[in-house]
Amino acid sequence: MSKHFLRDHFLLRLTLAGLSLALSACASLPDVQYLKTSLQPQDSATIQTAQGNTLSKEKTESLLARRLRSDNVALPELAALEEAATGSPLIAGNKLTLLNDGPDTIRAMLAAIRAAKDHVNLETYIFNEDALGTEFAELLMQKQRDGVQVNIIYDSIGSLSTPPEFFQKLRDSGINLLEFSPVNPFKRAFSTRLNNRDHRKILVVDGRIAFTGGINISSDYSSSSLFRSNKKQSDQDLGWRDTHIQVEGPAVASFQWLFMQTWVSQKNENLSKRNYFPPLTRMGDKMVRVIGSEPGGNYEMYKAYALAMQEAKVSIHVTNAYFVPDVQLVQAITNAAKRGVDVKMVFPGMSDVGLVMHAGRSFYTELLAAGVRVFELQASVLHAKTAVIDGYWSTIGSTNLDMRSFLHNREVNLITLDKAFGDVMESAFNEDLKNSIEITAEEWDKRPFSNRMKEWMARRLEYWL
């Protein structure tokens, strides 16, 4: 993995921290300690069909009871509570394909773009001018020349190291580009919102296939995690462990709407007229919820995580790159462990942002004392943001379990309630466990004083990281 990538991302984090300190008033997350009792959800969740219709209450209850039946877990109730908290209904009839690491994701995304007939909408935090970025750029420009309309949103801070000439070349080909919240004060009035970044990763092709997850357009994702690539560490730089998902079916329209909303939020010129919302048919049997969150919004993904953890009865299995949660989320995790839920969490053993890793480690003592089992992934840089709870509730997306994702960034996650897909997620999680070392309370107490100081200092910056 590129040392320049690690350096650049460390500098970006410090830049954002400094900007936050200088510019931003401290926002706060909502009180979720009594979220279940304060919400008054419908008798059952809402399920939308491929035709855009809403199932009747009776059909919804029957479907939820049949699909989410478990002796230990009250999933229909969780589905209703989650909808009340997030405002997002369940969407039926989708096909989901889990994509582990960069190579599988890149192949699938490039294949979808090559097959595009009408339009390609790409939203990414990082769009680098490197081998992979150039490959994407060349293909997108070719599709534009072929008559396919290409629209791209990239984050100004995330793509800060990419030369302006790279993006100008894309514009000159006819591609519509939007630079989210430009750093350059001549492009956009300097404001306190500079700290609010677009961290979403969305690709929608022809309005019929969508991708989301943690993977940016950067060559660092070209190499898989070492344990998945079956290569020895000496054979290549450190691999990148990440997760993406391919979606086909009615839920694709939700990703398209999120892309459109971001475009409009920046008051950019109108998009070229295309068939952005074609009729969508049932492609599979998965019920999903698409959650888009943004600064100053309703903290939808934060609430979804908190509810799922508060309601967990059997297991909470999390793989997350940046763990800097607030007090309430830590309490939801530790309370679950104390009531006997199997809580296992995989965090980075090495990171592209060391400051965030030390901040995350500052929570280990509290987690371990409550009975949470903590693991650190070895020999690969962890960037995935996934969880599977009680074997049914799964999420994949761009949201980290940190204050930046919950407060400062635009994020997107897919949530699904499905046992078969939960089994796929559990299998991926177990692969992470096999390639991690467990942190025990006894070993953790013996860590050097210098490490404790790094954790203490990083923790002081948790709001701005």
C-alpha positions as CSV (number, residue, x, y, z in Angstrom):
1,M,0.0,0.0,0.0
2,S,1.2,3.5,-0.8
3,K,3.0,5.4,1.9
4,H,1.8,8.6,0.2
5,F,-1.8,7.4,0.7
6,L,-1.3,7.0,4.4
7,R,0.4,10.4,4.7
8,D,-2.2,12.2,2.7
9,H,-5.0,10.8,4.7
10,F,-3.3,11.6,8.0
11,L,-2.9,15.1,6.8
12,L,-6.5,15.3,5.6
13,R,-7.7,14.2,9.1
14,L,-5.5,16.8,10.7
15,T,-6.7,19.5,8.3
16,L,-10.3,18.7,9.1
17,A,-9.6,18.6,12.8
18,G,-8.0,22.0,12.6
19,L,-10.8,23.5,10.5
20,S,-13.4,22.1,12.9
21,L,-11.6,23.6,15.9
22,A,-11.4,27.0,14.1
23,L,-14.9,27.1,12.5
24,S,-17.5,24.7,13.9
25,A,-19.8,24.9,16.8
26,C,-20.1,21.6,18.6
27,A,-23.2,19.8,17.4
28,S,-24.4,16.9,19.5
29,L,-26.0,13.5,18.8
30,P,-29.6,12.9,19.9
31,D,-30.5,11.1,23.1
32,V,-31.1,7.4,22.2
33,Q,-31.0,5.9,25.7
34,Y,-34.8,5.6,25.7
35,L,-35.3,5.5,21.9
36,K,-37.5,2.4,22.1
37,T,-39.9,3.8,24.7
38,S,-40.1,7.3,23.3
39,L,-40.9,6.2,19.7
40,Q,-44.4,5.3,18.8
41,P,-44.0,3.2,15.7
42,Q,-46.8,1.8,13.5
43,D,-48.1,-1.6,14.4
44,S,-45.8,-3.0,11.7
45,A,-43.1,-1.7,9.4
46,T,-43.9,-0.5,5.9
47,I,-42.9,-2.6,2.9
48,Q,-42.7,-1.1,-0.6
49,T,-43.0,-3.4,-3.7
50,A,-41.2,-3.1,-7.0
51,Q,-44.2,-1.2,-8.4
52,G,-43.9,1.4,-5.7
53,N,-47.0,0.2,-3.9
54,T,-47.2,-0.2,-0.1
55,L,-48.3,-3.6,1.1
56,S,-51.4,-3.7,3.3
57,K,-50.9,-4.0,7.1
58,E,-52.1,-7.6,7.0
59,K,-49.7,-8.6,4.2
60,T,-46.8,-6.8,5.8
61,E,-47.3,-8.5,9.1
62,S,-47.6,-11.9,7.4
63,L,-44.5,-11.4,5.3
64,L,-42.4,-10.1,8.3
65,A,-43.6,-13.0,10.5
66,R,-42.7,-15.5,7.8
67,R,-39.4,-14.0,6.7
68,L,-38.1,-12.8,10.1
69,R,-39.2,-15.7,12.3
70,S,-36.8,-16.4,15.1
71,D,-37.2,-18.0,18.5
72,N,-34.8,-15.4,20.1
73,V,-35.3,-12.2,18.2
74,A,-38.3,-9.9,17.9
75,L,-37.4,-8.8,14.3
76,P,-40.8,-7.4,13.2
77,E,-40.8,-5.1,16.2
78,L,-37.2,-4.0,15.4
79,A,-38.2,-3.3,11.8
80,A,-41.1,-1.1,12.9
81,L,-39.0,0.8,15.4
82,E,-36.2,1.3,12.9
83,E,-38.6,2.7,10.4
84,A,-40.0,5.1,13.0
85,A,-36.5,6.2,13.9
86,T,-35.1,6.6,10.4
87,G,-38.2,7.4,8.2
88,S,-37.0,4.8,5.6
89,P,-39.3,1.9,4.7
90,L,-38.3,-1.6,3.8
91,I,-38.1,-2.2,0.1
92,A,-38.9,-5.7,-1.1
93,G,-37.7,-7.7,-4.2
94,N,-33.9,-7.0,-4.3
95,K,-30.9,-9.0,-5.2
96,L,-27.7,-8.4,-3.2
97,T,-24.2,-9.4,-4.0
98,L,-21.5,-9.0,-1.3
99,L,-18.2,-7.8,-2.7
100,N,-15.2,-8.4,-0.4
101,D,-12.2,-6.1,-1.0
102,G,-11.2,-3.9,-3.9
103,P,-10.5,-6.3,-6.8
104,D,-13.9,-8.0,-6.7
105,T,-15.6,-4.6,-6.3
106,I,-13.6,-2.9,-9.0
107,R,-14.3,-5.7,-11.5
108,A,-18.0,-5.5,-10.9
109,M,-18.2,-1.7,-11.1
110,L,-16.2,-1.6,-14.3
111,A,-18.3,-4.3,-15.9
112,A,-21.5,-2.4,-15.0
113,I,-20.1,0.8,-16.5
114,R,-19.0,-0.9,-19.7
115,A,-22.6,-2.2,-20.1
116,A,-24.2,1.2,-19.5
117,K,-26.6,2.3,-22.2
118,D,-28.2,5.5,-20.7
119,H,-26.3,7.1,-17.8
120,V,-23.7,6.5,-15.1
121,N,-23.9,8.4,-11.8
122,L,-20.8,8.2,-9.6
123,E,-20.4,9.7,-6.1
124,T,-17.1,9.2,-4.3
125,Y,-15.1,10.7,-1.5
126,I,-11.7,10.0,-3.3
127,F,-11.1,10.0,-7.0
128,N,-7.3,9.7,-7.4
129,E,-5.2,10.3,-10.5
130,D,-3.4,6.9,-10.3
131,A,-3.6,3.7,-12.3
132,L,-7.1,2.8,-11.1
133,G,-8.4,6.3,-11.2
134,T,-7.1,6.7,-14.8
135,E,-8.7,3.4,-15.8
136,F,-12.0,4.6,-14.5
137,A,-11.6,8.0,-16.1
138,E,-10.7,6.6,-19.5
139,L,-13.7,4.3,-19.4
140,L,-16.1,7.0,-18.3
141,M,-14.9,9.4,-21.0
142,Q,-15.3,6.6,-23.6
143,K,-18.9,6.0,-22.4
144,Q,-19.6,9.7,-22.6
145,R,-18.3,9.8,-26.2
146,D,-20.6,6.8,-26.9
147,G,-23.6,8.8,-25.9
148,V,-24.0,7.6,-22.2
149,Q,-24.3,10.6,-19.9
150,V,-21.8,10.5,-17.0
151,N,-22.3,12.5,-13.9
152,I,-19.7,12.6,-11.1
153,I,-19.7,14.0,-7.6
154,Y,-16.3,14.0,-5.8
155,D,-15.4,15.4,-2.4
156,S,-13.1,18.4,-2.5
157,I,-11.1,17.4,0.7
158,G,-11.1,13.7,-0.1
159,S,-9.7,14.4,-3.6
160,L,-7.5,17.3,-2.5
161,S,-4.3,15.6,-3.9
162,T,-5.8,15.0,-7.3
163,P,-4.6,17.6,-9.9
164,P,-7.3,20.0,-11.2
165,E,-6.2,19.1,-14.7
166,F,-7.4,15.5,-14.2
167,F,-11.0,16.7,-13.5
168,Q,-10.8,19.3,-16.3
169,K,-10.0,16.5,-18.8
170,L,-13.2,14.8,-17.6
171,R,-15.2,18.0,-18.0
172,D,-13.8,18.6,-21.5
173,S,-15.1,15.2,-22.6
174,G,-18.7,16.3,-21.7
175,I,-18.9,14.6,-18.3
176,N,-20.8,16.6,-15.7
177,L,-18.7,17.1,-12.5
178,L,-19.6,18.4,-9.1
179,E,-16.9,19.2,-6.6
180,F,-18.6,18.9,-3.2
181,S,-18.0,21.8,-0.9
182,P,-14.9,23.2,-2.6
183,V,-11.9,24.1,-0.5
184,N,-11.0,26.9,-2.9
185,P,-12.7,30.0,-1.5
186,F,-13.1,31.4,-5.1
187,K,-15.2,28.4,-6.0
188,R,-17.5,28.6,-2.9
189,A,-17.8,31.1,-0.1
190,F,-15.7,30.1,2.8
191,S,-18.0,28.9,5.6
192,T,-18.2,26.7,8.7
193,R,-19.7,24.0,6.5
194,L,-16.2,23.3,5.0
195,N,-15.9,20.6,7.6
196,N,-19.0,18.8,6.3
197,R,-17.8,16.3,3.7
198,D,-19.4,13.9,1.3
199,H,-18.1,10.5,2.4
200,R,-20.7,8.5,0.4
201,K,-19.7,6.0,-2.2
202,I,-22.5,5.5,-4.7
203,L,-22.5,4.2,-8.3
204,V,-25.8,3.9,-10.2
205,V,-25.8,2.6,-13.8
206,D,-28.9,3.1,-16.0
207,G,-31.0,3.4,-12.8
208,R,-31.0,-0.4,-12.6
209,I,-27.9,-1.4,-10.7
210,A,-26.3,0.3,-7.7
211,F,-23.2,-0.1,-5.6
212,T,-22.3,1.2,-2.2
213,G,-19.8,0.5,0.6
214,G,-16.4,1.7,1.7
215,I,-14.3,1.6,-1.5
216,N,-13.0,4.8,-3.2
217,I,-11.6,5.3,-6.7
218,S,-7.9,4.8,-5.7
219,S,-5.2,2.2,-6.7
220,D,-4.7,1.4,-3.0
221,Y,-7.9,-0.7,-3.3
222,S,-6.5,-2.7,-6.2
223,S,-4.8,-5.1,-3.8
224,S,-7.0,-7.4,-1.7
225,S,-6.4,-8.1,1.9
226,L,-3.5,-10.5,2.2
227,F,-5.5,-13.3,3.7
228,R,-8.1,-13.1,0.8
229,S,-5.5,-12.8,-1.9
230,N,-3.6,-15.9,-0.7
231,K,-0.3,-14.0,-1.1
232,K,2.5,-13.7,1.4
233,Q,3.2,-10.3,2.9
234,S,6.6,-10.2,1.1
235,D,4.8,-10.6,-2.3
236,Q,3.1,-7.2,-2.2
237,D,2.4,-4.1,-0.1
238,L,-0.2,-4.4,2.6
239,G,-3.6,-5.2,1.2
240,W,-6.8,-3.3,1.8
241,R,-9.7,-5.0,3.7
242,D,-13.0,-3.4,2.6
243,T,-16.5,-4.3,1.7
244,H,-18.9,-3.2,-1.0
245,I,-22.3,-4.4,-2.1
246,Q,-24.1,-4.6,-5.5
247,V,-27.8,-4.0,-5.5
248,E,-30.3,-4.9,-8.2
249,G,-34.1,-4.2,-7.9
250,P,-36.4,-1.5,-6.6
251,A,-34.0,-0.2,-3.9
252,V,-31.7,1.1,-6.7
253,A,-34.1,4.1,-7.0
254,S,-33.3,5.1,-3.4
255,F,-29.6,5.3,-4.2
256,Q,-30.5,7.4,-7.3
257,W,-32.5,9.8,-5.2
258,L,-29.6,10.3,-2.7
259,F,-27.3,11.1,-5.6
260,M,-29.8,13.6,-7.0
261,Q,-30.3,15.2,-3.6
262,T,-26.5,15.8,-3.1
263,W,-26.3,17.3,-6.6
264,V,-29.2,19.7,-5.9
265,S,-27.8,20.5,-2.4
266,Q,-24.8,22.1,-4.0
267,K,-27.0,24.3,-6.3
268,N,-25.2,23.0,-9.3
269,E,-26.6,23.2,-12.9
270,N,-29.3,20.8,-13.8
271,L,-28.4,17.3,-14.9
272,S,-28.9,16.4,-18.5
273,K,-32.2,14.7,-19.1
274,R,-32.0,11.0,-19.0
275,N,-34.1,8.0,-17.9
276,Y,-32.8,8.2,-14.3
277,F,-35.8,6.3,-12.9
278,P,-36.8,3.5,-15.2
279,P,-39.5,1.0,-14.1
280,L,-37.8,-1.5,-11.8
281,T,-38.9,-5.1,-11.3
282,R,-38.4,-7.7,-8.7
283,M,-34.8,-9.1,-8.9
284,G,-34.6,-11.1,-5.7
285,D,-36.1,-11.8,-2.4
286,K,-34.2,-9.4,-0.1
287,M,-35.9,-6.6,1.9
288,V,-33.6,-3.7,2.4
289,R,-33.6,-0.2,3.9
290,V,-31.4,2.5,2.3
291,I,-30.2,5.1,4.8
292,G,-28.7,8.4,3.8
293,S,-27.5,10.7,6.6
294,E,-26.1,14.2,6.5
295,P,-24.9,16.9,8.9
296,G,-27.8,18.6,10.7
297,G,-30.2,15.9,9.6
298,N,-32.0,13.3,11.7
299,Y,-28.9,11.1,12.5
300,E,-30.6,8.2,10.8
301,M,-27.7,5.7,10.7
302,Y,-26.7,6.6,14.3
303,K,-30.3,5.8,15.4
304,A,-30.4,2.6,13.4
305,Y,-27.1,1.3,14.9
306,A,-28.2,2.3,18.5
307,L,-31.6,0.6,18.1
308,A,-30.2,-2.6,16.6
309,M,-27.6,-2.9,19.4
310,Q,-30.1,-2.0,22.2
311,E,-32.5,-4.7,20.8
312,A,-29.8,-7.4,20.2
313,K,-30.6,-10.7,21.8
314,V,-28.0,-13.1,20.5
315,S,-25.0,-11.5,18.8
316,I,-23.4,-8.2,17.7
317,H,-20.5,-8.8,15.2
318,V,-18.9,-5.6,13.9
319,T,-16.0,-4.9,11.6
320,N,-15.2,-1.2,11.5
321,A,-12.2,0.9,10.5
322,Y,-12.7,4.0,12.6
323,F,-14.1,3.5,16.1
324,V,-14.6,6.7,17.9
325,P,-18.2,6.5,19.3
326,D,-20.1,8.7,21.7
327,V,-21.0,7.6,25.3
328,Q,-24.4,6.4,24.3
329,L,-23.2,4.0,21.6
330,V,-20.5,2.6,23.9
331,Q,-23.3,2.1,26.5
332,A,-25.5,0.2,24.0
333,I,-22.5,-2.1,23.2
334,T,-21.5,-2.7,26.8
335,N,-25.0,-3.2,28.0
336,A,-25.6,-5.8,25.3
337,A,-22.4,-7.7,26.5
338,K,-23.5,-7.5,30.1
339,R,-26.9,-9.1,29.3
340,G,-25.2,-12.0,27.7
341,V,-25.2,-11.0,24.0
342,D,-22.1,-12.4,22.1
343,V,-20.4,-9.1,21.2
344,K,-17.3,-9.3,19.0
345,M,-15.7,-6.3,17.3
346,V,-12.9,-6.3,14.8
347,F,-10.8,-3.1,14.6
348,P,-7.6,-2.2,12.8
349,G,-4.3,-3.6,13.9
350,M,-2.8,-1.0,11.5
351,S,-4.5,2.0,10.0
352,D,-4.3,4.7,7.4
353,V,-5.0,7.2,10.2
354,G,-3.0,6.4,13.3
355,L,-4.6,9.2,15.4
356,V,-8.1,7.6,14.9
357,M,-6.8,4.2,15.7
358,H,-5.3,5.4,19.1
359,A,-8.6,7.2,19.9
360,G,-10.5,3.9,19.2
361,R,-8.1,1.9,21.4
362,S,-8.9,4.3,24.3
363,F,-12.2,2.5,24.6
364,Y,-10.8,-1.0,24.9
365,T,-10.6,-1.0,28.7
366,E,-14.3,-0.2,29.1
367,L,-15.3,-2.7,26.4
368,L,-13.2,-5.5,27.8
369,A,-14.5,-4.9,31.3
370,A,-18.1,-5.3,30.1
371,G,-17.3,-8.6,28.4
372,V,-16.9,-7.4,24.8
373,R,-14.4,-9.4,22.8
374,V,-12.1,-7.1,20.9
375,F,-10.0,-8.2,17.9
376,E,-7.4,-6.4,15.7
377,L,-7.0,-7.3,12.1
378,Q,-3.5,-8.2,11.1
379,A,-1.4,-7.8,7.9
380,S,-4.0,-5.6,6.1
381,V,-5.3,-2.1,6.5
382,L,-8.9,-2.3,7.6
383,H,-11.4,0.1,5.9
384,A,-14.6,-1.9,6.0
385,K,-17.8,-0.6,7.8
386,T,-20.0,-3.6,8.3
387,A,-22.1,-5.3,11.0
388,V,-24.4,-8.3,11.5
389,I,-26.6,-8.4,14.5
390,D,-28.6,-11.5,15.7
391,G,-27.8,-13.2,12.4
392,Y,-30.6,-11.3,10.6
393,W,-29.8,-7.5,10.7
394,S,-26.9,-6.6,8.4
395,T,-25.5,-3.3,7.2
396,I,-22.8,-2.3,4.7
397,G,-21.9,1.2,3.8
398,S,-19.7,4.3,4.2
399,T,-20.6,5.0,7.9
400,N,-17.8,4.5,10.4
401,L,-18.6,4.2,14.1
402,D,-17.1,7.6,14.8
403,M,-18.2,11.2,15.5
404,R,-17.1,12.3,12.0
405,S,-19.5,10.0,10.3
406,F,-22.4,10.6,12.7
407,L,-22.0,14.4,12.9
408,H,-20.0,15.9,10.0
409,N,-20.3,13.7,6.9
410,R,-22.8,12.7,4.3
411,E,-23.0,8.9,4.6
412,V,-25.0,6.1,3.0
413,N,-25.7,2.5,4.3
414,L,-27.8,-0.4,3.2
415,I,-29.6,-2.4,5.9
416,T,-31.1,-5.7,5.2
417,L,-33.2,-8.1,7.4
418,D,-32.5,-11.5,6.0
419,K,-31.2,-14.7,7.5
420,A,-29.6,-16.1,4.4
421,F,-27.7,-12.8,3.7
422,G,-26.9,-12.7,7.5
423,D,-25.2,-16.1,7.1
424,V,-23.0,-14.6,4.2
425,M,-22.1,-11.7,6.5
426,E,-21.3,-14.0,9.3
427,S,-19.0,-16.0,7.1
428,A,-17.1,-12.8,6.0
429,F,-16.9,-11.8,9.7
430,N,-15.5,-15.1,10.7
431,E,-12.8,-14.7,8.0
432,D,-11.8,-11.4,9.6
433,L,-11.7,-13.1,13.0
434,K,-9.4,-15.8,11.7
435,N,-7.0,-13.2,10.6
436,S,-7.1,-11.1,13.7
437,I,-5.6,-11.3,17.2
438,E,-7.7,-11.1,20.3
439,I,-7.0,-8.3,22.8
440,T,-7.4,-9.6,26.3
441,A,-7.8,-7.5,29.4
442,E,-4.7,-8.9,31.0
443,E,-2.5,-8.1,27.9
444,W,-4.1,-4.7,27.5
445,D,-3.3,-3.7,31.0
446,K,0.4,-4.3,30.2
447,R,0.6,-1.9,27.3
448,P,3.3,0.8,27.5
449,F,2.7,4.1,29.1
450,S,3.6,5.8,25.8
451,N,0.7,4.1,24.1
452,R,-1.7,5.2,26.9
453,M,-0.6,8.8,26.3
454,K,-1.3,8.5,22.6
455,E,-4.7,7.1,23.4
456,W,-5.4,9.9,25.9
457,M,-4.3,12.7,23.5
458,A,-6.3,11.2,20.6
459,R,-9.4,10.8,22.8
460,R,-9.3,14.5,23.5
461,L,-9.8,15.2,19.7
462,E,-12.6,12.6,19.2
463,Y,-15.2,15.1,18.2
464,W,-13.0,16.5,15.4
465,L,-11.5,13.3,14.1
